[in-house]
Amino acid sequence: MGISRWLSPLLAFAAVALLPVAAATTDLAALDGWGLARVLGPAAWASLSCAVGACVVELRSPRPRIPMLGGATAVLILCSFGMPSVVEPAARFTTAWLIAGFTNAIAGDGQVPIGVDARFYWPAFFAQWAFFQDAGGVNRLDLVLRWFPPVIVGVWAIGVYALARSMLGGTRAPWVAAWLFLGLNWIEQDYFSPQAIGIVLMLTVLAFALGPLATRRTDSAGVPGWPSPHPDAPRLPLWRRWLVAARTQPNRPGLPPRQLLLIYFCAALCLIAIAPEHQLTPFAIIGQLVLLAVVGRFRGRGLVLVAILAVAVYVMIAGREFWLTQLSLITGAGEEGNALEVGVAGRLEGDFGQVAVKVLRIVVPVATWLLAIIGAWVYWRRRRDLVPIALAAVPMGMAAVQSYGGELFLRIVLYGLPILAILGVDALRALVRRWRGMEYVLAAGMLLLFGSIILIRGGNEAYMIVYPDEVDMVREVYATTPPGLEVMPLINVGPYAVEGIDTHSRGTVIEGCTQLADDPIRCINAEYPDVLLTFDAVEAQGRFLDLKPPGWSLQVVQELVASGRYVITYQNGFDVVLRKTVPPPPA
């Protein structure tokens, strides 16, 4: 107890102290197809190792301290999920800057732009942050974008910890569940986005349903589950036991009525808030609540009705125009191929580093499910309950939505990951109880797991990194370009839409030109945008993902300038602004 009492805080302090050194020794100019893990210096990996060590040492102490475990977990999140925020000069991820552009569009005049982007039909997140932006008297959210991922992941970890307390009990297992969830969460949906807040609301409702609102079917003697039959009595068929269990009323939660009423009210607010927040999250939580209600695992079936009504009313009123014109989003009509090909096989492209990272993104979910299935068997033997594994499988029903593309599979994995991680901990706990000394193997595995998370999550860093001068360049372009003109990037990466969502055109649909770089000269001549942008990220994606030769983007720029149709108005390396040449007046 004496050693662990001071060793865990010391390791946590060392992890934080090493982060400035990690930022100073990371060579971002050397980013390639392997991403961030390739360019991190020894100080970054030492910081991550100290953070893992702080968690393990405190957990292994005779009497783990809850505040210290919470602090060590926060340091672990900062040294893993927050590592890009520490070593990079600005917020990463193109979509985060796009969402910031959506927020600015609403903050400008308080109106939601119509007909600009389908995501504006679910504007709750954008309106919420536009309110914060106006109330704070700021016009930019650059700092929020940069530090949003580690903060929101910390909130997710709290939700998983609460779920694990309800399902696993104990004092150590819930913390391991939170760490396992973090170590397996490579999905990168924690950037500044409606999906991130949707997961917070979803975990809140699940924590209520499996916690204070949870029930358990019992026999007349109060024994949970199915009682063992008398040795001389014939065993009832399985279907008959299920029928008896289905007709048996679940017991009531053992909380005072006032507390239950408050919990019902908070859960209902979360379910109502999810409806205008995100497209898919409401259906995931509704499916999970329906399953819990059918098997009698929570006393609050009225919440299912609240969730269904909230989604139905919102779709019929606020989203009516979208669904009337986008029915193919449900039916999958007009899609070439299927979601599996788009979500898995279609992503295995790029150089060797890119392919290796994407293969790991397939291996990790498969290993997660295998571990969870083993944990479900352990959970069944201990509590005669298969509901948790069914909860994790419910989001798979959304695979019928073909046209949501490869992003759908990321959502399916993310929605089931909290329950999968908890079941995985039950399997690991049974393993530790069976073989002494397995704790040291699992501690080494935890270090390897969080190291792999940096590799997998940062695999696209070469073309997801954003620099402050690029943000300034884009803002200057929109400030000097008259409204209504068309501003487009060569590839949809970089902060190309941080402003101008509702004031400038973003291009039209050209056959064979998903983005201008697909066939640069033909697509640019067909689209002929007023302003053309290219960034370091454009050059990097072309090289490492599309296997184009080095300097390809500058070659395109030179060809456009040589044609006389465009002129360079700004250039800093691969950051270039091209504008249409003004035609000479008629003679």
N, C-alpha and C positions, 0 to 999 in steps of 0.2 A: 504493500500500500504506500510506503514511503517513497519508493522510486517512481511509481506511476503517478503519484500526486503532483510531482514537479516535472516529470519527463514529458507528459502529454502537453502541458502548456508551453514548455520550452520548444517542442517540435512544431507546434502551431505558430509560435512567434517566429521561429526560423523560416517556416514556409512563407509567411507574409514578408519577412525581411528580404528574402531572396527574389521577390517579384520585381523590384526595380532593377536589379542586376540582370534578371531574365529579359526585361524589356530592352536594356542597353546592349545585350549580347546577341539579340535575335537579328539575323540578316534577312530582312524581308525582300531584298532585291534578288535573293537566290531562290525564291519560291518556284517550284516546278510541279510536275504532275503528282508528286507525293504529298504536296500540301504543307501545312504548318509544321508537322512533326519533323520534317526534314531540316528545317532551318532553326529550330529552337536550340539554344545553347545549353550547356550542362547545368547552369543555374536554374533554368525552367524545370528540368527533370528532377533536380534536387529538391526544388520547392514542392513539386507534386509528391515526391517520396516522403518528405517530412509531413505533409498534410495527411497522407495515408497512415503514416506511422503514428501521428497524434490520435487518429480515430481508433486504431487497433490497440494502442497501449491503454487508452482510457477504457475501452470496452473490456479488456482483459483484466482490469484491476478488480480486486475483491468487491469493492463497492463503487460501481461507476457513478459519476456525478452527472446528473442530467444537464446542468448548465454547460459543463465542459464538453459533453458529447455534442450539444447543440452548437457550441462555438467551433469545435473541431470540424463538424459537418459544414458549417459556413465557410471555413477556411478551405476545406476540400472542394467545395463548389467554386470558390474564387480561383483556385489553382488549376482547375480542370475546365469547367464551362466558362469561367471568366478569363482564361488565359488569352484568348484573342483580344478581349477588351483591354488587357494589360499591355500586350506587346505591340498592338497595332494602333496607329494614330487616330483612327476614326472608327465608327461603327462599321462592322462588316455586313455582308449580305445585301444584295441588290434589292430584294423585296422589302427589307426594312425601310430603305429610303423611299421606295414607291409608296409604302403605307404612310410615311411621313408626308408625302405629297398629297395623299388623300385627305389627311388631317388638315393640311394647310388650305386645301380647297374649301373645306367646310368652315374653317376658322375665318376665312376672308370675309364672307358675307352671311354666314350662318345658314346657307342653303346647301342641300345635298345635290350635287350635279346629277342630272338625269341623262341616260344614254351614253355615258362615258366609259364605265366599267361595271361589270356585273356585280362586283363586290360592294358597290354603292347601294345595292338593294338590301344589304345587311349593315347599316351604317352606325350601329350602336357604339362600336369601339372608336370609330373616327370622330363621332360627335362628342364622346366622352373626353377624348384627349384634346379636341378642339376647345372644349370648355376649360380644361386645365390650362391650356396654352393661353387663352384669353384672360383667364382669372389670374394667372401668374405674370401677365404683362410681358410675355416673351413671344417672339415670332419664329423661333427655331427650336427643334427638339433634338439637336445633335447629341447632347450629353445623355439624354434619356435613351436614345437609340443605342448608344455605346454600352451602357451598363444595364440595359433591360434584361438581357439573357440570364446572367447569374442571379439577378434578383428574383425573376419569375421562376427559375428552376428551384430556388430556395423555398418559394411558396409551394411548389409542387411537392417537394420533399416533405414538407410539413403534412400535406394531405395524405401522402403514402404512409407516413409514420402513424397518423391517426387511424387509417384503415388497418394497418398491421397490428396496432394495439387491440383493435376489436376482434381480429381474426386469429391472431397468434398468441396474444397475451405475453406475459413475461416482461422483463426489463431490457434485455439485450436484443432479442429477435427483431423488434420493431425498428431499431436503429440499423441493423443489418439489412432489413428490407428497404429502407430509404436509400442506403448506399448501393444496394444491388440495382434498384431502380435507376439511380444516377449512372451507374456504370454501364447499364444496357441501353440508355436513352441516347442513341446516336442520331435520332430522327431530325433534329434541328428545326423543330417547330416552336422554339422558345424565343425567337426574335420578336421584335416589336410588331405584334399582329393580333387580330381578333382570335385566332386559334389559341394563342397562349392564355388569354383570359378565359376562353371557353373551357380549357382544361381545368383551370382553377375552380370555376363554377361546377363543373362535372365532378371533380374530386370532393368538393364540399357536399354535394347532394349524396354521393356514395358514402361519405363518412357519416352523414346523418342516418342513411338507410341501414348501414351495417353496424352502426354504433348505438346511439340512444333510441332509435326507432326499430332496432332489430328484435326479432322474435324467434322462437324456436318451438317446433311442434313437440309435444310431450305426451307420454302415456298417462294413465290415471294416477300412477305413483310419482309423477313428476320427473321421471327419468328421460333425459333428452334422447331423441333418435328412436330407433326401433329397439324395444327390449329383447333380450335373448330369450328364445322359447324354452319352455320346460323340457328337460332331457327326454321325457317320454312322449311329448306332444309332437304331432307331425308339423313340419315347417310349412307355413302358408306360401302359396305361389307368389312370385315377385310382383305380378300385376295386381294381386289382391292387396298386398301390403302398400303398394303405391296408391291404390284406390282409397284404402282406409286413411292413409296419410293426407290425401287430397281433401277428404271430407272432414278431417279433424281441424277444428278452429285453432289458429295459433294463439299463444298466450299474449297478454298485453305487455308492453314495455313497463318496467318497474320504476318510472319516473313520476313525479308529481304532475298533475294536470297543467299547471301554469308553465312548467318547463317544456312539456310536450307541445303546448300551444305555441310557444315561442319558437321551438325547433321547426314545427310545421310551417310557421309563417316565414322563417328564414329560408327553408328549403323551397317553398313556393316562389319566393322572390328570385331565388337563383334560377329556377326553371323558367320563369317568365323572362328573366334577363338573357338567358341563352338564346331564345328564339330570334331576336334581331341581331345577335352577336356573330353567329357563324352558320354556314349552310348545313354542315354534317353533324356537328356535335349534339344538337338536340335529338337527333334520331338515335345516336349511340346511347345516350343516357335514358331515353324513353324505352329502348329495348331492354336495357339492364333493369330498369325499375319494373317493367312488365314481368320479367322473369322472376324477380324477387317477390312480386305480388302473387304470381301464380303458385309458387311453391310455399307461400306463407312465411317468408323470411323477414318481412317488415310490416309494421302496422301503420299504414298510411297510403292505402290504395287511392285515396282521393288525390294524392300528388301526381299519380299517373294521369288522371283526368285533367289536372291543371296543366301539365306539360303538353298533352295532346291538344288541348284547347288553345294554349298559347301559340303553338306552332301553326295550327290550322287558321286561327284568326289572323296571325301575322302574314301568312302566305296569301290568304284570300284578300286581304286589304292592302297591306304595304307592298307585298311581293307579287301582286296579281299580274301586273304587266310583264314581269320577268318570266313567270311560269307559263303565261299564255304564249310567249314567243320562244321559249327555250325548253319545250317538252322533251327534246332529244337528250337533255341532261339526265332525265329519268329513264327513258326507253333505250338510250344508247344508239338511236337511229343515226345513220350517216357516219358511223365510226369505221375507220379502216383498221382492221385488226381487232384486238381485244385489250382489256385493261391489264391482263397478265403480261402480254407482250410489251405494252407500253411501259408498265411499271417495273419490270424486271429485265427482260432480255434487251429491250430498247435502250437501257441505261448502261450496258456493258460496252462502252466505247471509249476511245482515247488512247493515250500512251500506256506503257506498262504500269506506271504508278497509279494512273486513274483506274485502270481495270482492276488492279490488286485491291485498291480501297473499296471499289464497288462490289467486288466479290465478298469482302469482309462484311459489307452492309447486308448481304444475303445470308452469310453464315451466322451472324449474331442473332437475328430473329429465329432462325431454325434452332440454334442452341438454346435460346430462351424458351421456346416452346417445349423442347425435349426436357429441360430441367423442370419446367412447370408441370409437365405431365407426371414426372416422377414425384414432384411435390404434391400433386393432386391425389396420387395413390397413397402417399403418407398421410395426407389430410383425411382421406376416406377411412383409412384404417384407424385413425385416432378419433374421428368425430362422425363417421358415417355420413359424409356430406360431400356432394359433388357440385354444389351450386357455384363455388368460386371458379372452377374451370369453365363452367357454362357462362359465367359472367364475362370471362375473357374472350369466349368464342362468339358472343352476341354481335360485336362489331363486324364480324365477317359477313353478316347478312348484307352489309352495304356494298359488297363486291358486285351486286347487281347493277350499281350505278356505273355503267361502262364509261361514259364520256367525261367523268371527272379525271380520267387519265391516271398516270403513274402516281400522282400525289395521293390517290385514294388508299394505296397500300401502306403509305406512311401513316395515314390516319388510323387504319385498322390496327397496325402494330402499336401505335401510341395509345389508343383507347384501351387496349387490353393489357398494356405493359404494367400498370400498377398492381393488378391482380396476379399477373404472371410472376412478377418479382416477389410478391408475398408468398406464393406457392413455392417458388424456388428456394426461398429461405427455409421453409418447412423441410424441404429435401436436404438442404445443407445441414440443418440442425440435427436431423436423424443421422446423417453421415458422421457428424462430430461425436454424437453420443455412441456410435458404434465403434469408431476407431479413435483411440487416444492419440494426440499429437496432430490430428488433422487441422487444428486451428492454425498452425504455422503454414501449412500448405495453402489454406484459404487466404491467409494474410498476403502471401506471395501472389496468389491469384488476384486479389483485390488490386495490388499495385499494377499487375499486368493489365487488368481490365481497364483501369483508368488511363493507363498509357495508351491502350488501343483506342479509347474514346477520343483522345486528342488526335490520333492518326485518322480515325474514320470521320469525325466531325470536321476536321480541318483539311480533308482531302481535296476540296475544291477551292482552297484558299487562294491559289494563284489567280483565279478570276472572280473571286468573291471579295477580295480586299478592296477597300476604298480609302483614298487619301484626301486630306482636307483641301488641298489645292484643286482637286477634281470637283469637289462640292462647290467651291468658290467659282470655278470655271462655269459650271452649269447654271448657277444662280446669276452670274453675269450675263450668260447667253439669254436667259429668259427676261432679264431686266432690259436688255437692249434689242429684243426681237418684238416687233409689234404683235399684239394679240391676234389670234386666228391663223398665224402662219404655222407651218408644219416643222416640228423639231423632232429628229429621230436619231437614235444611236445605230452604229453599224451592227452591233450585237446588243441584245437586251441585257447588258451587265453594266455595273457602275451606277452612280447616282443620277441617271439620265432623266428621272421623273420626280426629283425632289421638289420641284415647283412646276407650275404651268399645267396641271392636270385639267383644270376647267377653263383655261384661257388659250391654250395652244393645241393644235391638232397633233395627234400621235400617229398618224399614218392610216392607210387603208389596207385592205386585204388583197394581196397580189398572189395569183396562183404560182405555186412553186417557190414563194418567198416568205417562209415563216419568219425569217429575219433577213435583213439586207445582205448579210455575209454569206447566205446560202449560195448566191451567184452574184457577187458584188456589183459588177458593172451593169448586168442586165436588170437586176432588181432596183438599183439606184436610178437607172434611166427610166424604168417603169414607174417608180414611186415619185422620183424627182422632188425630194423634200427641200424645204427652204433652208434648213440648217441641218448639217450632218455632224454628229459627235462620235469621237472614238477615244478610248481610254487605254491605260495599261492593261486593264482586265480584258478588253476586247482582243488585244494582241495575245494575251496569255491563253484565253479560251480557244482561240483559233489554233495555237500551237499545240497545247497539251490535250485538248478534247477533240478538236476537229482535225488534228495532225497536219496543219498547214505549215509552210516553211517559215523560219524566223524572218521577221520584218514584213510579213504579208500585208499587215494593215497599212503600213507606210507606202507600200507599193500601190495599194488601191488609191490612197490619197494622191500619189503622184500621177496616176492615170487620170483621175478626175480633174486635177489641176491642168494637166496637159490637154484635156479635151476642151478646156475653156469654159466649162459649165459651172465650175466652182472655183473659189479662191480661198486660200488659208487666211483666217483672221486671227488665229491664235495657235501656237504649237509649243509644247514643252515635252520633248521625248515622244512618247506614243499618245499623249493627250493632245488632240487636234480638234479645232473647230473649223468647219468648212461652211461657207455661205454661197448661195447662188450668185452668180455674176449678174449684174444689172445689164439688161440688153441695151444696146445703144439706141438712141432715139431715131425714128425714121428720117430719111433724108427729106 
